[in-house]
Amino acid sequence: CNTGSINCCESVQSTTDPAVQTLAGLFDIALPNAAALVGVHCNPISALALSSNSCSEQPACCTGNQMAGVLTFGCNPLNADL
């Protein structure tokens, strides 16, 4: 994760995913027009925590802002076996 921060997310989904669109609607979050990846319910973790497999969900590298504590923009899944 050269830019951004390492996060442990419940999942990483497309902005076109119905569950993401529902969350965005509930929290009045504007989604980009183009399909992009967002992290759902992400919390920052350290690279050391990632290497010790302390993230039991989806580790991700996120470069965007967290909105309403539920969606984090600019997330890409990471391989937990790094």
C-alpha positions as CSV (number, residue, x, y, z in Angstrom):
1,C,0.0,0.0,0.0
2,N,2.3,2.8,-1.3
3,T,-0.3,5.5,-1.0
4,G,-3.3,5.6,1.3
5,S,-3.8,3.6,4.5
6,I,-4.2,-0.1,5.3
7,N,-7.7,-0.9,6.5
8,C,-9.6,-3.9,7.7
9,C,-13.0,-3.7,6.0
10,E,-16.1,-5.8,6.3
11,S,-16.0,-6.0,2.5
12,V,-14.8,-4.1,-0.6
13,Q,-17.6,-3.6,-3.1
14,S,-18.4,-1.7,-6.3
15,T,-20.4,1.5,-6.0
16,T,-22.9,-0.2,-8.3
17,D,-23.6,-2.9,-5.7
18,P,-27.2,-2.6,-4.3
19,A,-26.0,-2.9,-0.7
20,V,-23.5,-0.1,-1.2
21,Q,-26.2,2.0,-2.8
22,T,-28.6,1.3,0.1
23,L,-26.0,2.4,2.7
24,A,-25.2,5.5,0.7
25,G,-28.9,6.4,0.5
26,L,-29.4,5.8,4.3
27,F,-26.4,8.1,5.2
28,D,-27.0,10.6,2.3
29,I,-23.6,9.9,0.8
30,A,-23.1,10.9,-2.9
31,L,-21.6,8.1,-4.9
32,P,-19.4,8.7,-8.1
33,N,-21.2,8.2,-11.4
34,A,-18.6,5.7,-12.6
35,A,-18.2,2.3,-10.9
36,A,-15.5,2.5,-8.3
37,L,-14.5,0.4,-5.3
38,V,-15.4,1.3,-1.7
39,G,-14.7,-0.3,1.6
40,V,-17.6,-1.1,3.8
41,H,-17.1,-0.5,7.6
42,C,-13.3,-0.1,7.5
43,N,-11.0,0.5,10.4
44,P,-7.3,1.5,10.0
45,I,-4.7,-1.2,10.9
46,S,-0.9,-1.3,10.7
47,A,1.2,-3.3,8.3
48,L,2.3,-5.4,11.3
49,A,-1.3,-6.2,12.2
50,L,-1.9,-7.2,8.5
51,S,1.1,-9.5,8.5
52,S,-0.1,-11.2,11.7
53,N,-3.5,-11.9,10.1
54,S,-5.3,-9.8,12.7
55,C,-7.8,-8.8,10.0
56,S,-10.3,-11.6,9.8
57,E,-12.4,-9.8,7.1
58,Q,-11.1,-8.0,4.0
59,P,-7.8,-6.1,4.3
60,A,-7.7,-3.2,1.8
61,C,-5.6,-0.2,0.8
62,C,-7.8,2.9,0.9
63,T,-6.8,6.3,-0.6
64,G,-10.1,8.1,-0.1
65,N,-12.1,9.6,2.7
66,Q,-14.4,7.7,5.0
67,M,-18.0,8.9,4.8
68,A,-20.3,8.6,7.8
69,G,-18.2,5.9,9.2
70,V,-19.6,3.3,6.8
71,L,-18.1,3.8,3.4
72,T,-14.4,4.5,2.5
73,F,-13.6,5.6,-1.0
74,G,-10.7,4.4,-3.1
75,C,-10.2,1.0,-1.6
76,N,-8.6,-2.0,-3.2
77,P,-8.5,-5.4,-1.7
78,L,-5.1,-6.6,-0.4
79,N,-3.8,-10.1,-0.2
80,A,-3.6,-10.9,3.5
81,D,-0.6,-13.3,2.8
82,L,1.8,-10.4,2.0
